[in-house]
Amino acid sequence: MVPPLLAKHCERTAERRAWLRALPTAISSLQERWGISLGPPFEHEYVSCSWVAPATLADGNKAVLKVGMPHMEAEQEIDGLRFWNGDPTVRLLEFDGSRNAMLLERCEGGDSLLSIPESEQDVIIAGLLKRLWKKPSQQTFRPLSALIAYWSEETRRAKDQWSDVALVSEGLEMFAKLAEEPTEEVLLATDLHAGNVLRAGREPWLVIDPKPFVGDPAYDLTQHLLNCEKRLQTDAEGLIQRCAELAEVDAQRVRLWLFARTAAEPRQNWQSWKTALARRLLP
């Protein structure tokens, strides 16, 4: 069984369609290799780029099997989970890098940070980010500039869809400028929002689905901010300042990264609320 949202995302490229066709064989092989039984896959709006299902080990302990589709942003998820080693992420129990497959610690309780008010989410997200921001001892992770370059190229390919050419061009310039500027370089999650934080038994909350890149910690607040759409539209400056103070990063850099993302990040709809917000954040 393939969740509809995952199937939709796999339609976009031949590589992903081939991955999807091979998925049943991969799952069967992993079941045999790791001695696990599986339940039906999770279906949720945030489970869109991987096949994820509850697993039970031979000794009765509970886990989660995750098999990721080909996805540039998540290529080093296994490496990131190994680096953080459960602090404050879910633990990696087994992995198969050739299949981008992971056997992960199961978060007992399981409900996400979305279950609590957004103002409380701010505090928890900031605390988790500060724990994640460690400097790798070896240069094994890609720089944030690689992600920015990848996104910028995708945006340029969609130029005929832009609703405001000047604004998108400003955003692309800001992306390039911020990516090139020297800053403190730590390992980032890059996709940390309330849907990627689960209630757990080992700790109150654990991070799932990191997409690690090394770069500016101010960038790492932007995904949580973008998931707080109503508050951003009501008081973007106040929300940026609050979250920057909680995370102890430069609010102006957070603001500039947020401008670049709302102005020039790839998207399906170039008439969205992000464009209107980018105009208000325009430096």
N, C-alpha and C positions, 0 to 999 in steps of 0.2 A: 504494500500500500504506500503510495507516494502522496504526501499532503499537496493540495492544489496549488498553494503559493510557491512551493518548491518546484513543482512541475512547470509553473509559469515562468519562473526565473531561468529554468534550464532550456526553455525554448529559444533563448536569445542568441546562443552560439552553437556551432556544430560540436565543439569540444564538450560543452555541457550536455548536449543531447546524447553524445556517446557515453559520457559518464553515467547518465541516467539509465541507459540501456544495460550497462554493466553493473548497476547498483545491486540487483538481487543476488547475483553471483558473489559480489564482494561481501554482502551481509552474511550470506551462508558460510563463506570461508572464515569470516571473523568469528562467527558463532562457534564454529568447530575449533578454531585455533585457541580462543580464550575460554571455551567451556561455559558459555553463557546462554541463558534463555531470554527471549525478548517479548515485551508487550507491544501493543500498537504504537506507532510513532506519534510523537507529540504534534498537535496542530495548533498553531498560535501565530499571530501576525508577526512576531519577532523570530519565529522559526521558519526562515525563508531561504536560507542558503546552505542548509545541511539537512541530512536525514538523521533525526534524533529520536531515540526510543529508550524507555526504561529497560534495564537489564538486571538479571539476577545471576550472581556467580554460583559456581558449583558448591561453595560452602554456605550458600544462602544469603550472603551479603548483597546489598543492593548497589547498583551503579547505573550509569547512563552510557549508551553507545551513541557516538556521534561520527557521522561520515560526511565530510564537507565536500561540496561541489567545487570545481575549479573556480577560484575567486581570488583575484590579485590581492585584495586587502587582507585576506585571512591566510595567506600562504605560510606565515610563520607563527600561527596560533600554537602549534605543538611546542615550538621553541620557547615561546613566551610562557606557556604554562610550566614548562620545565624550569625556566629561569625563576619565576615567582614561587614555584613549589608550594602552592597552597596559601600564600600570604600576600594578598587576601583573596586569592582565586580558588576555584574548585581544584582539587588535586587530580593530577594525571596518573591513572593507575597502569594503563598500558597504551601503546600507540603503534601505529603502522604508518610511517611517513609516506610510503609509496601510494597508499590509498587515502591519505589525509584522514585517517580514522583514529579515534580516541575512545578509550574506555575511561570514563570520568567518575569522580565522586558524585554520589546522588545527594542532592540538597533535600534533606528531610524537612517537611513543612512546605517547601516548594513554591509558595506564592511569591510574586516578585515585589520589588520596591514600589511598583505602581499601586500597591494596595494601601499605601499611606499618603498623607497630604504632601503636595509638592514642596511646601516650605520645609518639611522634615526631610524630604528627599535631598534637598540642597546640602544639608549638613552631612548626611551619610555619604553621598557621592563625593563631596570634598574630602572627607576623611579617608575614603577608600583610595582616591587618587593620590593623596599624599603618601600612602603606603606603597602604591604601585611605582611611584617615581623613584626608581633606583638606577644608578649608572651601571650598565653592563661592563664587565671587566675586559671583554673582548668585543671586537667590532663584528659581531655575528648577525646583527639586525640591520635592516634597511633604514636609511634616513627618512625622516618625514618628507623631505624634498622629493623623494621618489613617488610617494603617494600624491603629492601636489602636482607633480609633472604629469602623472597618469590621469588624474582628474581634469587637469587643464586641457590636455589633448582631447579628451572625450567631449569637453565643452566646446572646444573649437570646431570639432566635427559637426556639431549641431548648430552652427552659426545661423543657418537659415531659419531656425526656430526662435532665436532670441527676441524677446519683446522690447528690450532696451539695449541697443548695441553699445552705447557709451558706458552704461552702468556695468555691463558684463565685462567690457574691456578694462574698466577701472578695477573690477574684482580680480581679473586675471593678473593685472600688474601688481596688485597688493599681495596675491598669493605668491608670486615670484619673489617679491621684495622680502616678505616675512620668512620665506623658506631659505633665503640666502643669508639673512642676518645671523651673526653669531649669538647664541644664547646658551643657557645651561642645557645640556643634552642628557635627557633621561629616557628610560623606556616608557613609552606611552601606551595606553589601551586603545586610544583613538575612537572607540565606539562605546564608551561607557555612558549608559543612560539607565533609567529605572527599570526598563524591561530586561536589562542584562545584569541585574543584581537580584539574587534569590535568597529567601530566608533559609537558614540552615541550622543544623544542630551543633556543629563544631564551633561556629561563630554565628552571631546574629544574622549577618549578611555576607554572602560570598559573590565574587565577580565571575561571570561566565562570558564566553565569546570575545575574549580580547583579540584585537587586531594590532599586534605590536609593531611600532616604528620608533626610532630614536629621534628625539627632537625637543621642541619648546614645550614645557609643561602648560603654558598659557593656552595652547591649542586644545588641550585635552578636556577643557571645560565646555567646549562649544557644542558637543553632541547632547549633553544634558540640557543646555540652554535651548537648543533647537527642539527638544522634546517638550518644552514648556511653552507651547505656542501662544496660549492666551495671555500668559504673564509677559512674554516678550512683546506682544502687540500692545499691551497696556502700559508697561513701564520697562522698556528694554534697558535703559541706563541704570535704573535701580537694581534690576535683577543681575546685570553684569557685575555691578559693584559689590553686591551682596555675595555672590558666588566666588568672585575673585578674592575677597577678604577671607572667606571661609577656607579657601584653598591656598591662601598666602601666595598669590601670584599677581603680576602686574595687570590691573584692570584694563588699562589702555591697550595692551597687547591682546587681551581676550576680545576686546571690542573690535580691533582690527581684523583678527582671525574670523570673528563672527561676520563682519562685513564681507570679507572675501568669500566665505562660504555661502552666505545668502545671495550675493551678487553673481557668483561664477561657478558654484559647484554644479556638477551634472545633475539633471533632473528630467522628469517626463513632462512637466508642465512649467513653461517659462512665464506663465501668467500668475503663478502662485503667490501666496502671502509673503514668501521669502523675498520676492522682488520688491514689494512695498516696504518691507523692513529694511532691506539694503539701502533704499533711498534715504531712509531716516538715519541710518548709521554711516552714510557716506562721509568720509573724513574731510 
